Amino acid sequence: MQRITPRTLKGFRDYLPDAMIPRERLIDTARRVYRSYGFGPIDTPALEYLEILAGKGGEESDKQLYKFQDHGDRWVGLRFDLTVPLARFAAQHIGELGTPLKRYHIATVWRGENTQRGRYREFMQCDFDTIGTRSVAADIETVLVVHDLFRAIGFERFTIRLNNRMILAGLLERLDLADRAVAILRSLDKLNKIGADAVAAEMAATASATETQAREVVRLCSIAGSNDEMLGQLDPLVRGSETGEAGVARLRALLAAVEATGVARSHLKLDVSIARGLDYYTGTILETFLDALPGIGSVCSGGRYDNLAELYTNQELPGIGASLGLDRLLAAMEELKMVEKVATPAPVFIPYFDENRLHDYLKLAAAIRAAGIGAEVFPDAKKLGQQLKYADRRGFRIAVIAGENEFNEGTCQIKDLAAASQKNVPLEADAKSIVAAIRRILA
């Protein structure tokens, strides 16, 4: 028999326990924060009819879309994000669910793009969205959720960069470029990568913008200063455009409200260079950067999309939301030494080295688990040294050691594997003293 070489596809990867444990912790944190704001869970199929996905995220997303014919002649595609399936979901179920619909969705998506640091072709998104309202209150809440999420994960230094597409739309109206907005947005999305001159040249080539028009657009996106100073500079640029003036007013209200809740100004930055590459955004847009590692890119992005569901229903279903880029954030956290390398979710290890005491080890583990602390009993009665090597390799924090002598004396040894220290505690039926000692170490 010819053996098959075990390997993974380019852009895809396996997750070993030491990678999955921090992923699941992040997912649990996101789930907890989303639920605290009243967002409820949903799920949708990985496969959608191709017509649901194609053309919704723009030309680049269509290039990256995994599509094929399944059994028969029906064309299907793997979802490239969780927002387009949400629009279909909302149009299909909104009569039953009502509005506003507040949902979160944590699931895998696929894009056939070039791989790079922290970016793969299969990755997980942790989305939350509010559907059915245009109120600025939903925009404000979206920013607050992102802020609370990063604080809950453990970040003190991060910046949520904010913009509103209505501002650029207002300028384009003034410059008679409104009908070429999509091409201009795609060029602007490359501003930080290729620079102002190259973006202006691309606008001329792809959107037929004159040099003056292109320079005016780039100038808008080059405004700098404090948030208040930038808002003051934006006012004259969009004056006379109802759309642009509304965009500036909405940004001003958003920043004031978020700051009023106690969010530090250092976490909020107006950035009119943000365009967001997906075509469906219509208003508020946001990107979140880690101050200690800005080069890795935005790790949580989103915005308002008021027209996405119109392809599926006559009912108006405006929405706003954001998505945590789980894999990219984890790559950043690993680089910042924020990820503890462990291969077990249980902190307590119980060696099994007295083969006549299996029932006692199992009862001890059960008592520790009953107190809400994970505990693993080694399955084979081997030498203690071998078992402790296993515990060290897996990343256990604590070992509870008891042999025949300890059981006869009614004591056990609590060993802090990280600090290489140990102490004896009473071996009680309810493990009360053991649990208390474990909690002191874990705290």
N, C-alpha and C positions, 0 to 999 in steps of 0.2 A: 504494500500500500504506500503510495506516495504521500508524504506528509505535507500539509499546507503550512506555509510560514505564517505564524501569527503576527499581524501588523494592523495598524489603524490607518485610515484614509488621511491624506493631507488636510489639515484644518480641523480635524476631529481628534478627540483624545479620550482615554480612559481616565477614570477618577479612582485613585486608591483611597483607602480610609483616611489617610492624613490630609488628603485634599478635600474629600467629601465632608469631613466633620466641620471645618470652618465654613464651607458653603452652606451647610444646613443651619449653622448658627446664624449666618447672615440672613438666610431666608426666614428663620424664626423671628429675628429682630424686625425685618420688614413687615412680616405678617402681623406682629404685635402692634407696630406703629400704625399701620393701615387700619386695623380694626379699632384702634383707639379713637379714630376719627369717624367711625361708622361705615367704613368701606367693607362690603361683603364679598366673599369669594365666588368666582365663576370659573368654568373651563370651557374650551372650545376644541374642535378637532384639529389635529396637526395638519391634515389635508383639507383644502377648500377647493371648490370649483375654481378653475383658473380665472374665470371672468370676475370673481370676487377680488382677487389679488392683483391682477395685471393692471398697470396704469395708475395705481393708487398712490404709490410712493415716489413716482418719477422715473425718468429714463434709467438712472443708475440702479434703482431697485429692481426694475424689470430685467436688467442684465444679470443681476445677482440671483434672480428667482430660480429655485429648483422646480422644474415643471416636467411633466411626463404624462403619457397616456396610461391609465390603469386598465383593468380588464374591459375590453371593448374599445370604443373610440372616444371615451370621455376624457377631456383634458383636465388635469388637476395640478395643484401647486402646493408646496410646503410653505406654511406661513413665514414671512420674513420679519414680521413684528406682531405685536398683540393688539395694535390699535385698529388696523383694517378689519380683522375678524370681529373686533368689538362693534364696529359700525354695522356689520351684517347682523351680529347677535342682537344689538339694540333694536334694529329695524324689525327683526323677526319676533322679538319677545317683549317689546316695550308695552304693548297692550296689557300684558299679564303683570309686568313688573312696576309700571308707572314711573313717573319722573318726580324729582331727580333720581336717577339711577347712580348709585355710588358703588363701584366694583373694584376689586383688585384681582389680578391674574398673575400667577407665578408659573411660568412654563418655558419650554424650549422653543427656539426659533432657528431658522436656517437661512444663511446668505452665502452665495458662492463668490465671496470676495477674497482679495489677497490677504493672507494671514500676516499678522504683525504682533508686536508686543501687546499681550492682553486681549487680543482679538482673534476669534476662531470662526469657522464656518458654521459650527453648531454651538449655540450659546443660550444662556438662560436670561430672560428678562423678568423683572419684578415690577409690574405695572399697577398703577391705580388711576382711576378716571371718574369724573363726574359728568353724567350725560343728562341733557334736558334743561339746561339753564345757561343764559348768557351773563348772569350776574357777576360782577367783579368779585363778589364774596367767594365764588368758587375758585377764581384765580388766586386770591389771597390764601385760601385754604391749601391750595396745591403747593405754594411756596412754603407754608408752615409745615406741611407734612414732610417735604424734602429736608427742611432744617431739622426737624425733630428726629428724622431717620438718621441723619449723619451724626447728630449728638448721641443717639442711642447706640450707634455702632462704635462710638468711642473717639470721634474726631472733634477736635477743638478748633482746628484751623482749616477752614474750607470757605469757598466763595460761591454763592449762587449768582450767576450772571443773568441779567434780565433784559429783555427787549420786547418790542411789540411790532409785529409786521405791518400794522396799520400805519405806522410812522413812515416806513419806506414806501408803502402803497400811496400815501398822501404825496410824498415827494415825486413819485413816478407819475402821478396824475398831473402835477404841476409841470413836469418835464415832457408830457405827452408820450410816456413810455409804459403806461399801464398795461397795454396789450402785450408787452414783452417781459412781464414781471417774472415768469418762470425761469427764462434764460438768465435774467439778471440775478435772481436769487441763487441760482446754481453757481454763477461766477463769484458772487459775494461769499458763498460758503467756503471758498478757497482763499479768502483774504489772508488769513494767518499763515497759510502754507506757501503761497507764491508771491505775496506782496501786492501793494496798491497798483503799481505800474502794469504788472501782468494781468491783474483783474480788469483794469480799465481796457487793456488791449483785447482781452477775451470778450468783454461786453460789446466792443465794437465789432468783433468778428461774429459772435453768436446772436446778438440782439440788435445789430445795426445801430447802436448808439453812437452819436457824434462824440468827439473828444470832449466837448464842453459838458454834454449830458453825463458821460461816464465819470468825468472828474467830479461833477456835482454829487453823484451817487456815492463815490468813494469818499468824498469830503464828509458827507453825512456820517459814514461809518467810521470816520477817523476822529470824531468828537471825543474829547477827553476832559477829565476834571472830576470833581466830586459829583455825587448823584444830583444834588441841587443845581450845581453849575451846568451840568449837561442838560438837565430839563430846561433851564433857561436858554441854552443855545439852540435847543430843538424847536422851541416855540416859533421863532421867526422863519425857520426853514420850512415849516409845514403850514404857516399861516395862509388862510384862504382855501385850504383843503379840509373839508369836513371830516374826511376819513383820518387824515394825519393829525388833526387837532384832537380828535377823539382818542387816537392812540396815545398821544402824549398825556392827555388827561387821565386815561386809564392807568398808565405807568405811574403817574404821580400819586393816584389814589392807592395803588397797590403798594408802593414803597412806604407811604405814610401809615397804612394799616398794619403792615407787617412789623414795622418798627414800633408801633403802638402796643403790640403784644409783648414787647420786650426782647425781640430778636436784635442782636447786636448789629450795628451798622457795618461792622467789618465783614459780616457774612453776606452782605447784599451789595451788588455792584451793577449799575446800569451799564450795558455794553451794546451800543447800537451796531456793532460789527457782526453780532450774532444773526445768522440768517436761518439756520437749520435746513438741511438739504432736502427734507421730504416736502413734497408739494402741498400737502393738505393743511398745513398750519395757516391760520388766518389772523391771529391776534397775539396775545402774550406768548412768549417763548422763553425758555430758560435752559441753562447748562450749568452744571456744578463741577467745580475744579477743586482739587486738593492743593492747598497752598504749598505744601512741602514737596509736591510732585506734579506740577502743572503740565509737564511734558507728556504725561500719559493720556491727556485729553479729558473730555467730559465724562464723568462717571455716573451722572444722573441727568437726563435731559427730557424735555417735553414741551408742551404748549397747548394753545387753544386751536381747535379745529371745528368750525361751525358749519361746514358744508359737506363733510365726509359722508354722512348717512343719506344725503339727498339722492344718491345713486340707487338706493334700495327702497326708499319710502317717500311719500309726499309729506309726511309729518316732519316738522322741524325738530332736529335732534342735535343741537349744539353741544360741544363737549370740550373738556380740558383735562389733561392728566400728565403724568410723567412716568419715566421708566428708569429703574436702577439697573445699571450695567454690571451685573453680578461678577462676571468673569474678569472684566477690566478692573473693577474695584479690588477684587481679591489679588490680582497681579500687583496692584499698587500697594496693598497692605503687606504682601510678602516682601516687597522691596523696602518698605518702611519698617520691617521687622515687627509687624503687628499681629502676625499669625503664629500661634503656638503650634509647634509640630507635634501632634499626638496622633496615634493610630487607634485610639480607643475612646469612646464617649464616656466610659465609666472611670471615675477617678480612683476607685479602691480596688486593689488586687489582693486576693486571698490565696496564698500558696497552699497546695495540697501535698504535704510531705509525710503525713501519718496515714497510711492506707486504711487503717482501722477506724478512722474518724471522719469518713466522707459525710455521714449524716450531720455531724457537728459542724463541719465547714459549710454545708448547704444551709443549715439553720442560721448560722452566723450571717451568711450573705443575705438570707431572706430578711433578717431583722434590720440589717443596714439599708436594704432596699425599701423596707416598710417606712423608713425615716426619710425617704425621698432622695437617697444617695445611691448612685450606680455602683455595683460591685460585681466583680468577675472571679469565679473560682477556677483555678487551673485544672484541666481535666485529667492529668496524669500525676501519680505519686512519684515525682522525681526528686533529686537532690535540691535543697533549698537554693543553692547558688545558681543552678540552671534556671530555676523558676524566676529568680530575681533578675537575671539577665533578660529574660523574656519581658518582664515587667518594665525594665528600663527601656528596652527597644520599642515597646508599644507606647511608652509615655505615661504610664500610670503615675499618679501623684503620691499615693499612699499604699503601703502594704500592711495588712493585718496578719501577724504571724503568731501561730499557736501550734505547738507540737504536743506530744504526750505529756511532757512535764508541765507545760503551761495549762493544759486542760485539767490535770490533777490538782494543780495549785490554784486554779480559778483565776488566772491572769492571761493576758496576751500582750504582744509587743506591737505598738503602733509605730511604724517606720515612715518618716517623711523622706521619700525617695529623692526629692529635689534638694532638700537641705542636708541630706545624709545624717539626720538625727533620729533618735528613737526614744520611746518612753514606755513603761509598763502601765497598764490600766486593768481594772477588774474585768473579768470575763463573766458577764451577767447574762441571764436568759433573755432579757429584752435588749441587751447590748446598749443600754443607756449611756454608760461611761465611754464606750467605744465610739458611739455616734457623736458624743460631745467633743471627744478628742479629735475626731475626723473633721468636724465643723470648724474647730479652732484653726486647724492647719489650712483648710480650704479658704477660710476667711482672710 
